[in-house]
Every structure is written in C-alpha cells, then in structure tokens.
Amino acid sequence: MLINRVIAVQFNKLGKLYYFSAPKELSLTCDSYVIVNTSHGRQIGRVAKAEVSEPTNQTEIQPIERVANDEDMAIREVLIQKEAEALEIVRRYLRESSFQNVKAVSIEYGFETNRITIFLNYDNDSNFEMKTFLRDISKNFRDARIEVRQIGPRDMAKALSGLGACGIEQRCCSRFLTEFSSISIKMAKSQDISLTPGEITGMCGRLRCCLIYEHEMYEAARANLPKRKKLVQTPLGGGKVVQVLPLADSVIVDIPESGPRTFTRTELETGVMEESKIKLAPVEEPQHYVADVEFMHLDSSLKSEGGRSRHSQKHGQTRLGRRNPNQSVNRQGNGENRSQQRSDRTQSGRIKSGEGTKRAGVHNRPVRHQPQSSSEPATRQPSTDAHASDTVQSERKRGNYHRRRR
C-alpha cells in the first residue's frame, strides 16, 4: 500500500512513539485522537506528530482505522476512570499479600475493555510469584484478559515524576523524554565528570539520562585533540598531556622546564604562541606598610626577673636587648675599666697556663724582665704577682655572683 503520510501516535502521556500511516487528504493535527489496530487489539491514541519526514521501520507501519469521534472520546473517559479503580484494587492486594518490594505502577485498559495490562516493578530476587498473583487478581477482573509486564526503575521514576537529582522541578523523563537511551560510564569519563555515584546517578538509581545530551559534541571535540599521557611538542618544548579540555579546544601539557601550561590546538599545530599569551602583564610591586607592623624580638635566654634580666638591667640593657638611653651617659666612664679588666683576665689566664702572651714578634715565649741600665730613668714595671692577685680576686667575685644568681 502506498504511504501517503506518516504520523506518530502515543497511547499515554510521554509514552513511546508508534508510527502509523494516514491518508493525505485526512485533516489531522497534533493532539487529535485516532483509532488504530495494534498487537494488543484496538486502542485509542493521541497524535504526537502530524507528519514525520523520515520514519524508522517503514515496512512495519500500519494504517490507522479512523479518526476518533465524540463517542470514542466518551469511552476514553470511562476507561481512564476504570484504570484508576483497577490500580487501587491491585495495590490493596499487594499490601495484604506476602509479596515484598512489589509495586503497581499503572494499568492500561484496551479500547474494547477486554484486555488489561498491569505494569509492576519488582526485583528478580524478590519472592514474587507470577502464577499466584494472576490466580488471585483475576477474581476481580473476570471479563478481561490480564497481562503483567515488569518495568525497570527508570520507567517507575518517569511515572511517579517529581524533583530531579540536579534540582530541576520536574525530571527530564517526565517532561520530554519519550524513550530511554543506553547510558554508559564512558560518557561521564569523556566529559570529565566526577565518577562519584551521587554525582552521576539520578533519582532512579541509574546513570543520568542527561549524560547523553552532549556526548556527541564532546567526542567530536576530542577527536581533534591529543589524548592523555601522550608526548607532544609545544612552542615551549616537549611535554606530556595531563588533561584534555574539549570545550576550550585546548590541552594542559606538563613541561619539565616550566611546569603545566595550557595550549590550544592551533598552537600545537603551528608551533607558535598566541600574541595574547606572549604579552605579560606588568607585575606590581608589593606595598609594605611599615607603620602597621610592630617588630618584637623575644630573647629565649631571659629566664626570670631575678636572673639574667636583672643582670642586663644592671648594665643598662632592657629586656629586648636594647640599651637604656638614661644609663648610656653613666656607662661611658666605665668602658675603659671593663676593657682593662677583660684584658687583665685574659693575660693572667695565659700566664697561669704557661703559654705566654702573643704580641708582635713574640710567639709562645715567656715574659722576661731585663734589668734597667743606669742611664735610663727608673720606671715601675708591672708585676706578675700583682696581675695574678687581681685575677684571683676577679674570679672570686665571679663565683660569688653566680652563686647568688643560682
């Protein structure tokens, strides 16, 4: 038979599209209802597309019977009411029975009310028995033939509708999806999406249907870019690809000399950097706010108020290691005495150890006292015993001071 026009028909809201042929002179628009013959008998369906340009499986296309009239529409309203009553009967039976994790999703009546299709959702490892269910439920529908179909979690989520996993008010499957496509984990990997189950699964517990929306575009973009872990030559030298950015048409290359850098596909092909990347932005010098910073030096050797800190205060030093300006004038006169005492202690220690003194022209030699000549005036020479006695007194003073401090 010559196909004049092909139309798409749906038997329930957002259901699968079935293609039928219709005469071209017949006036059909979207949302019109027609009576068609199917493998399950006569059914009434809604026209989803008034004309299809390239339908699939043209050999299986069957012609419509007629356009639905007012009487057919009245029968349809009765069938909708009977489907709701039958669904409540099946759900009540499942609650009272011993079957676990079995849910009745929907029920469809044939146009002639002689066939009932029950859609159930259950796991294969549940204790559901088909024969027992048909024997018990057929007592409530004696004038119709009962058929049971198992549906998956996706069809159940579509029938229940509700909030989507991404936060959308209504799930995609309940808004515009008429068929479920095959989704694989490869689609998530090609789009660099986190493989965390909570990020890629929907409310049905399966992979999200939206993963296929941009899959073809990502695959087309990746075909022109090098793959990960591939060695490539860049304008800055050779390196390894660590990440692919399909939407930006670029890759991130780890160069041993300069680290990870981003290069576009054009830069990899031509070997020339873009002008926008060559021009470096001026580097602003950091501003130092000295007035807002307080520098403090903490001396870890300071122990207590009665220890080294008191000794420092005695010689005109503060706790932070600075001189007290009030005591700087009084200490000017004592500078020479301290230097003389320090040199005396050093010289006396060398005399006691037998090393002598190191001076210009004399190395490790003992000090000898030569007799003065009669022509030179008599001058008093420093006595070694006097230096030794001064050293002993200074050592005693130091010992008493340390004992007092302890």
C-alpha positions in Angstrom: 0.0 0.0 0.0 1.2 3.4 -0.9 2.1 5.5 2.2 0.6 8.9 1.9 1.6 10.4 5.2 3.2 9.0 8.4 2.1 10.2 11.8 3.4 9.5 15.3 0.9 8.2 17.9 1.2 8.0 21.7 -1.1 5.8 23.9 -0.2 7.5 27.2 1.5 10.8 28.2 5.2 10.9 27.3 4.9 7.3 26.1 6.8 5.7 23.3 6.0 6.9 19.8 4.4 4.5 17.3 4.2 5.3 13.6 1.1 4.8 11.5 0.0 5.8 8.0 -2.9 8.1 7.3 -4.5 9.4 4.0 -3.0 12.7 3.0 -6.4 14.3 2.5 -7.4 13.5 6.1 -7.2 16.5 8.3 -5.1 15.6 11.3 -3.3 17.9 13.7 -1.4 17.4 16.9 -3.5 16.4 19.9 -6.0 14.7 17.6 -7.2 11.2 18.6 -7.3 8.2 16.3 -8.4 4.6 16.5 -5.6 2.1 15.5 -5.1 -1.6 15.5 -2.2 -3.0 17.5 -0.9 -6.4 18.6 -3.0 -5.8 21.8 -6.2 -5.1 19.9 -7.9 -1.8 19.1 -6.7 1.2 21.0 -7.2 4.9 21.0 -4.2 7.1 20.8 -3.2 10.8 20.6 -1.4 12.2 17.5 2.0 13.5 18.7 3.3 14.4 15.3 1.1 15.2 12.3 3.8 14.3 9.8 7.1 12.5 10.1 9.6 13.1 7.3 11.9 10.0 7.8 10.2 7.4 10.0 12.1 4.3 11.1 10.9 0.8 10.1 8.6 1.8 7.2 7.8 -1.8 6.5 6.1 -2.2 9.9 3.9 0.9 9.6 0.2 0.1 9.7 -2.7 2.3 8.6 -5.0 4.0 11.1 -8.6 2.8 11.3 -10.4 6.2 11.6 -10.4 9.4 13.5 -11.9 9.3 17.0 -15.4 10.8 17.3 -17.3 12.1 20.3 -18.5 8.6 21.3 -14.9 7.3 21.2 -13.8 10.2 23.5 -16.6 9.4 26.0 -15.4 5.7 26.1 -11.9 7.0 26.7 -13.0 8.9 29.8 -14.7 5.8 31.1 -11.5 3.8 30.5 -9.5 6.3 32.5 -11.8 6.0 35.5 -11.8 2.2 35.3 -7.9 2.2 35.2 -7.8 4.2 38.4 -10.2 1.8 40.2 -8.3 -1.2 39.0 -4.9 0.2 40.1 -6.3 0.7 43.6 -7.5 -2.9 43.7 -4.1 -4.2 42.7 -2.2 -2.0 45.2 -4.5 -3.1 48.1 -3.9 -6.8 47.2 -0.1 -6.3 47.2 -0.2 -4.6 50.6 -2.2 -7.5 52.1 -0.2 -10.3 50.4 3.2 -11.7 51.4 5.0 -10.3 48.4 7.8 -7.9 49.3 9.2 -5.0 47.2 6.5 -5.3 44.6 4.8 -2.0 43.4 2.0 -1.5 41.0 2.9 1.5 38.7 0.0 1.7 36.2 -2.8 -0.2 34.5 -4.0 0.2 30.9 -7.3 -0.9 29.5 -7.9 -1.9 25.9 -10.4 0.2 23.9 -12.8 -2.7 23.9 -12.3 -3.3 27.7 -11.4 -7.0 27.1 -7.7 -6.7 27.9 -5.9 -5.3 31.0 -2.2 -4.7 31.2 -0.7 -4.3 34.7 2.8 -2.8 35.0 4.7 -3.9 38.1 8.1 -3.0 39.5 9.9 -5.7 41.4 13.4 -7.2 41.7 14.3 -10.6 40.3 15.4 -11.8 43.7 12.1 -10.9 45.4 9.5 -13.6 46.5 7.1 -12.5 43.8 5.2 -15.4 42.1 3.5 -14.6 38.8 1.1 -17.6 38.9 -0.1 -16.9 42.4 -0.6 -13.2 41.5 -2.6 -13.9 38.4 -4.7 -16.5 40.1 -5.7 -14.2 42.9 -6.1 -11.0 41.0 -8.1 -12.5 38.2 -11.0 -13.0 40.7 -11.6 -9.2 40.5 -11.5 -9.0 36.7 -13.4 -11.9 35.3 -14.4 -10.3 32.0 -11.0 -9.3 30.9 -7.7 -10.9 29.9 -4.9 -9.9 32.3 -1.3 -9.4 31.2 1.5 -8.5 33.6 4.7 -6.5 32.5 7.7 -5.8 34.5 9.2 -2.3 34.3 12.5 -1.0 35.5 13.4 1.8 37.9 13.6 4.3 35.1 10.0 3.8 33.9 8.9 3.9 37.5 10.6 7.2 38.2 9.1 8.5 35.0 5.6 7.5 36.1 6.0 9.0 39.6 7.7 12.2 38.3 9.0 14.7 40.9 12.2 16.6 41.7 15.3 15.7 39.6 18.7 14.9 41.1 20.1 18.1 39.7 17.4 20.2 41.4 15.1 20.7 38.4 11.4 21.0 39.3 10.4 18.1 37.1 12.6 15.3 35.9 13.6 15.1 32.2 11.9 11.8 31.7 8.6 13.2 33.0 8.8 16.3 30.8 10.0 15.5 27.3 11.8 12.1 27.1 9.7 9.5 25.2 12.4 6.8 25.1 15.3 5.8 27.3 18.7 5.7 25.6 21.6 3.5 26.6 23.9 5.3 29.1 27.4 4.1 29.9 30.1 5.2 32.3 32.3 6.1 29.3 30.0 9.1 28.6 30.8 10.5 32.1 34.6 9.9 31.6 34.6 11.7 28.2 33.1 14.8 29.8 35.5 14.8 32.8 32.6 14.4 35.2 33.2 13.1 38.7 32.6 9.4 38.9 31.1 9.7 42.4 27.8 7.7 42.4 25.9 10.6 43.9 27.1 12.9 41.0 26.2 10.7 38.0 23.1 8.8 39.2 19.6 10.0 39.1 16.6 9.5 41.4 16.0 6.1 39.8 19.5 4.9 40.9 20.7 4.6 37.3 23.1 6.8 35.3 21.5 10.1 34.5 19.9 10.5 31.1 21.5 13.9 30.6 24.9 12.3 30.1 24.0 11.6 26.5 22.9 15.1 25.7 26.4 16.5 25.0 28.2 13.2 24.4 28.5 13.5 20.6 29.8 17.1 20.9 32.5 16.0 23.4 33.5 13.1 21.2 33.8 15.3 18.1 36.0 17.8 20.0 38.2 15.1 21.5 38.9 13.6 18.0 41.0 16.7 17.1 42.9 16.8 20.4 45.8 14.6 21.6 44.9 12.0 24.3 46.1 12.0 27.8 49.6 10.8 28.6 50.7 11.4 25.1 54.0 13.2 24.4 53.5 16.3 22.3 55.8 19.1 21.0 54.7 22.6 22.1 56.2 26.1 21.4 57.9 25.9 24.8 59.3 22.4 24.4 58.2 18.8 24.6 55.9 17.6 27.3 53.1 15.1 28.3 49.4 15.8 28.1 47.9 15.7 31.6 44.3 16.9 30.8 42.1 17.5 27.8 39.7 20.5 27.6 37.3 19.7 24.8 35.1 22.8 25.2 38.1 25.1 25.2 39.7 23.2 22.3 42.9 23.0 24.3 45.0 20.7 26.4 47.2 21.1 29.5 50.8 19.9 28.9 53.3 19.3 31.7 56.7 20.6 30.5 59.7 19.6 32.7 61.3 23.1 32.4 58.3 25.3 33.1 55.6 23.0 34.6 51.9 22.6 33.4 50.9 25.0 30.7 47.7 25.3 28.6 48.0 25.2 24.8 45.3 25.4 22.2 45.0 23.1 19.2 46.2 25.9 16.9 49.4 26.4 18.9 50.2 22.7 18.9 49.7 22.5 15.1 51.6 25.7 14.2 54.2 25.7 17.0 53.7 29.4 17.6 52.3 31.0 20.7 49.4 33.4 20.6 50.2 37.1 21.0 47.8 37.4 23.9 49.9 34.9 25.9 53.3 36.4 24.9 52.4 39.9 26.3 53.0 39.6 30.0 51.0 41.8 32.4 53.1 44.3 34.4 54.0 43.0 37.8 53.0 45.3 40.6 55.5 45.7 43.5 54.1 44.7 46.8 53.4 47.6 49.1 54.9 47.4 52.6 53.0 49.2 55.4 55.7 49.6 58.0 53.6 51.8 60.2 51.1 48.9 60.7 53.7 46.3 61.6 55.3 46.1 65.0 58.6 44.2 65.2 59.3 42.5 68.5 62.4 40.5 69.5 62.0 37.9 72.2 65.2 36.6 73.8 64.8 33.0 74.8 67.8 33.2 77.2 65.8 35.5 79.5 64.6 33.4 82.4 63.2 35.4 85.3 63.2 38.8 86.8 65.9 37.8 89.3 68.2 36.1 86.8 69.8 37.3 83.6 67.3 40.0 83.0 68.3 41.7 86.3 71.9 41.4 85.3 71.1 43.1 82.0 69.3 45.9 83.7 72.2 46.4 86.0 74.5 47.0 82.9 71.9 49.3 81.3 70.1 46.9 78.9 66.3 46.4 78.5 64.5 43.1 78.2 64.5 43.4 74.4 68.3 43.6 74.2 68.5 47.5 73.8 70.4 49.9 75.8 68.6 52.2 78.2 69.2 55.7 77.0 69.1 57.0 80.6 72.1 54.9 81.6 74.2 55.5 78.4 75.9 58.6 79.9 76.8 56.9 83.2 78.4 54.0 81.5 80.7 56.0 79.3 83.2 56.3 82.1 83.2 52.6 82.9 84.0 51.4 79.4 87.8 51.7 79.8 87.7 49.9 83.2 85.8 46.9 81.8 88.2 46.7 78.8 91.2 46.8 81.1 89.7 44.1 83.4 88.9 41.9 80.4 92.5 42.2 79.1 93.9 41.5 82.6 91.9 38.3 82.9 93.0 37.1 79.5 96.6 37.8 80.2 96.6 36.2 83.7 95.0 33.1 82.3 97.7 32.7 79.7 100.4 33.2 82.3 98.9 30.5 84.5 98.7 28.0 81.6 102.3 28.7 80.7 101.5 29.8 77.1 102.8 33.3 77.5 101.4 36.2 75.5 101.1 36.7 71.8 102.4 40.0 70.7 104.2 41.4 67.7 107.4 39.5 67.2 106.9 37.2 70.3 105.1 33.8 69.9 104.7 31.4 72.8 107.6 32.8 74.7 107.6 33.5 78.5 107.9 37.2 79.5 111.4 38.0 80.7 112.2 41.1 82.9 115.5 42.6 81.8 117.4 44.8 84.3 117.3 48.5 83.5 120.5 50.4 82.6 121.8 53.1 84.9 121.5 55.7 82.1 117.7 55.2 81.7 115.3 56.6 84.3 113.9 54.1 86.7 110.3 53.2 85.8 108.0 50.9 87.6 107.4 47.6 85.8 104.1 45.8 86.2 104.5 42.8 88.5 103.3 39.4 87.5 102.2 38.7 91.1 100.0 41.8 91.1 98.3 40.6 87.9 97.8 37.2 89.4 96.3 38.6 92.6 93.9 40.8 90.6 92.9 37.7 88.6 92.2 35.7 91.7 90.0 38.5 93.2 88.0 38.8 89.9 87.5 35.0 89.8 86.2 35.1 93.4 83.8 37.9 92.6 82.5 36.0 89.6 82.0 32.9 91.7 80.1 34.8 94.3 77.9 36.4 91.7 77.0 33.1 90.1 76.2 31.6 93.5 73.9 34.5 94.3 72.1 34.1 90.9 71.5 30.4 91.4 
